[in-house]
Amino acid sequence: MDHKRLLMTAAILFALPICMTAQDFDDCFENRTLRLDYVFTGNSSGQSIHLSEALSGGVWAGRRHSLDTVCLEGNGKIEVLEKGTGKVLYVNSFSTLFQEWLSEEEATKTDRSFENCFQVPWPRNPVDIRVSLMDIRGEVTASLTHPVDPADILIRPVPVPPSSFRYLLRNGSPAQCIDLAIVGDGYTAGEIEKFYADARRAVEALTAHEPFSTLKDRFNIVAVAAVSQESGVSIPHRGIWKKTLLKCHFDTFYSERYLTAGSMTAVYDALAAVPFEHILVLSNTPVYGGGGIYNAILTCSADHPTFPKVLVHEFGHSFAGLGDEYYYDDGFNPMYIPEKEPWEPNLTTLADFSSKWADMLPPDTPIPTPEDSIEKENDVRRIWNTIPEETRQRLNGHLGVYEGGGYLSKGVYRPVQECRMKINECKDFCPVCTRAIRRTVDFYTEKAE
Ligand SMILES: [Zn+2]
């Protein structure tokens, strides 16, 4: 009796939907997308998760292998669980703006709610969905488990908007490639060609950097022309508010340059016509800013001169889960604690350094590694263009365990002195970030390193 027939017989005998292994995509799932919209609410001392709506989308763009494994831990996860057994049929990890807000002082004074949308493959049978949020210790602080029956008549098809789209890079089917969707905010109907030109510049910027240049054949990139009522996006510190489709605005958590999309459901609605796994929102503005949240969203202003650099840095966050290698020590609450190893592949607290770049270190490297005199005595960012290429390469490529990173000058360590994830001036990712990006691409496309 072949494997599938045995499976069917078992299902009939026990009247339970059974998947023999979570690796068998076709046994458990259809080539279709289940979108789940949630509202995350609460404050710094307590959070909760509420299901807002289940929707039915187009073809499944995500992976069809390693379904019960995450690439990186992230700050939260969504799991599809087999009814009755609780076996994980699919899992994906993510981070959220909501959890960033929890470390802000405001979260000690008020409750807030944040929209979050996720996509999972369409289950063939009734399943349970579990959404969990973790704190900086990796402990679950909020969790919601709810049933989804794929035959439920209240699962609404996502309306496909009238917007047009163009593929800027196409290397295979959504099943084979990583699908990145670019959507614009603050582009009026008369600015659609500008949007496509900006999206092309985004693709050029991403694919100009290693390791993306050599890995670009693993990606599909589609630009979706969404139309906003007004041109430009909201800039609260200048008193400017615009009517735009995705409600992009600066001053997120009162940080001038922190640009985010105000409505995740609007972003997902705008992308309904295309298969996608990763999202890049281009804001039609020359004001400096951006933001990247792991497996959630990347937002970037399209017309600032540093656009290509900011974009690549933020893609490091949103796609590969890279942490910031800079530090300034003025955060309200630390995001990293000594006893917990960060899940970001390019930061360590030394709690479990063997899981990081210990295998890449030259023998006898001192931990922590002393900085070069040029790094110690200067604000390297300001003098980067004046220092010799050889020195730049050493600062970017000489691996160690340098103290300072993840917004903290003490207790968090980074792999090199200067990296694409530390300063905009440095063109290249460090060797640790490069390996992390390669591993992420391999994870999604199932190709060995
Ligand atoms: Zn790095």
Residues whose N, C-alpha, C, O or C-beta is under 5 A from the ligand:
A	BS01	ZN	N346 C419 M421 F429 C430 C433
